[in-house]
Amino acid sequence: MLMDDLRLRGVSFDMPSDPLNDPVFIDTLSRTYVVQPARFPPEAPLDSAA
């Protein structure tokens, strides 16, 4: 399902033989599906709000 979605989004990647342990594939997923919080709580470290 994720690989189909990556293709639909136009993200290039090499088909991993072991997707759960392939650091390049995991990085591709992390960059593609990054989610930014809408707001930071007051107690959050300042460098997290940048």
N, C-alpha and C positions, 0 to 999 in steps of 0.2 A: 504494500500500500504506500509506504513512504517513497520507494523508488519510483512508482508510478507518478506520485505527486511531484517529485523532483523533476521528472521528465516534463510534466505539464508546465512547471514553472520555468523550464529552460535551464535548469541547473545542470552543469556537466559534472559527471562523476564516473569513476571506474567501478564496475560491479564488484563488490567485495565478496570474497569467499567466506568470510566470517564477519558479518556486519556488526555483531555485538562486541567484537574485539579489534576492529580495524580503526586505528586512530585517525586516519585520513577521512574515512567515511563518517566517523563520529563528529569530526570537526566540521565537515560539510553540513551535517544535520544541525549542529549547534549554530552555525552561521546563518543557515536558511530559516530556522524556526526560532530565532532569538526573540524574546518578548521583553519589552521594556515596561517597568511598572508605571502606572499612571501618576502615582505620588509616592513620596518617601515619608515614613513616620519621623517625627522630630528626633527620636533617639537613634536614627540611622547614622552611621559614620558619614562624615562630610564627603569623603572620596567616593562613596556609593551614589551620591546625588549628581555627580558630574556627567 
